[in-house]
Amino acid sequence: MLEPVARNLVAVALLAFVATSASGGSLSIPTPNVGPPLLLRLEGIREPTRAAARQVGFTAVSYGFVGDGLRLWLAVNDARTVGGDQPINGKDVLEAASPYTPSFLVAGDPGLVGALRGSAIGAPLVIEGLVIRGSRTYLLRHVQVGDPAGR
């Protein structure tokens, strides 16, 4: 007689076999977001609206902040993934996030989040962080704010 745990494993194996047979021989099992950390570096200019950002950069990215309705728009001039063997490039990350507003939800050290939030319209920005694609979270690790007058 099989133990209850073994009986459940046998039932799951039989169910997987039946599902594989019924689907023509292929079983699709969802996989978690595995692979190297996705570090995204963006360079651009802070703009007041999506339309203004699209006129300045090759695309517009919006950032949202938890707890309020603030939307920050970035006219992106350069987008790249950082680190070795990235499975996706920066432009593809932005394209995947483009249907959403905000494109990314910002999290991280309060000093970095504050620097991004406090940047002036027209300021050149370099932003780098870990992107969690499933939730579109952008965990900041570097924010550089330039002088808007010096751009």
N, C-alpha and C positions, 0 to 999 in steps of 0.2 A: 504494500500500500504506500502511495506517495505522501510525503509530508505536505501540508498546505502551501508552503512557499514553493516547493518543487512543482506542485500541481499548477500554481499560478504561472510559473515560468513556462511550463509545457503549453498552457493555454495561450500565452502571449506568442510563443513560437509558432503554434498552429495558426493563430490569427494573422501573423505576419506572412506565413506561407500562403494562406488563402488570399490575402490582399495582394500579394505579389502575383499569384496566378491570375487573379481576376483583372489585374491592371496590365496584363500582357507581359509580365516578367520583370518589371522594374518597380522597385520599392523606393519611394522618396521619403527619406527621413529628414526632418528639419535639423539643421546643424546650428549651433550657437555662433555668435560673432567671434570666430577664432582667427588667429593670425597675429602678425606683429602689431604693436600699438600704432594707431593712425595719427601721426603728428602732422598738423596742417599749419603752414605759414602763409599768411596773407599780407600783401603790401597794397596800400591804397590811400584814398583820401576820404575823410569823413564828409558826408553830404547831408543836407536836411531832408531829402525825400528820395524815393526810389527813382523817380524820373531824372532828378539831377545826378544821381549816382550812375545811372545808365549812360548819361551823356559824357561823363568824365572817364569811366573805366570800361573794361570789356564786359563787365557784368556788375550787378548790384547784389550785395549781401546784406541781410538785416540781422541784427542781434537783439534778442529780447532778454529781459532781466526778471527774475522771479520776484513777485510781490508788487509789481507796478506795470503800467502800460507803456513804458518807455521803449521806443524802437530807435536803434542807432543804425544808420545806413552807411555802408562802405562802398565806394567806387573802387573795385578791385583792379589793380594794374598787374599784379603777379600773384599766382596761386601755385604752391608746390607742397608736396608731401616731403617730410624730412626723415632722414634715416635710411638705412639700407633696406633693400628688397621690399619696397612698398608695393602692395598688390594693386594700387589704384593711384592715379595722379591727382593733383590738386584741382584741376578743372573738372574732373569727373566727380569729385566730392561735392563741389559747388553745384554741379548740374543735378545731382541727386537731391540736394537740399532746396533747389530753386522753386519747387511748387509750394513751399511752405513759407508762411510769414508768422513769426520770424524764421529766418533760415536756420539760425542756431540759438540755443538757450545758453547764456553765459553763466559759468560757475568758476570758482577758484578763490585764490587768496584775495581778501577784501582790498588790499592795496592795488592789485592788478585790475580787479573789477572796477574799482574807483577811478583808476587812471583812464580806463576805457570809457566809462560813463562820463567823466569830466572833460574829455577831449572836446576841443572847439570845432565848430563847423569849419571845414577847409583845412583841418590839420592832417598832415601826412601821418599814417599809422602803419606800424609793423606789428602784427599780432601772430602769436604762435601758441598752439596748445593741442591737447589731446582731443580728438573728435570721437564721440561715441555715436556711431551712425544710427543705431536703433532709436535713440531718443533725441538725436541732433544736439546733444550737449557738447559744448565747447569748453573744456577745462583749461583755463588759461595757464601758461607757464612763462610767457613773456609778452609785455606790451610796451611799445616804444611810441611815444607821442612827439611829433615834430612841431615846429612853429608854423602856424598857418600863413604868416606873412612871408616866410622863407621858402615857400614851395615853388 
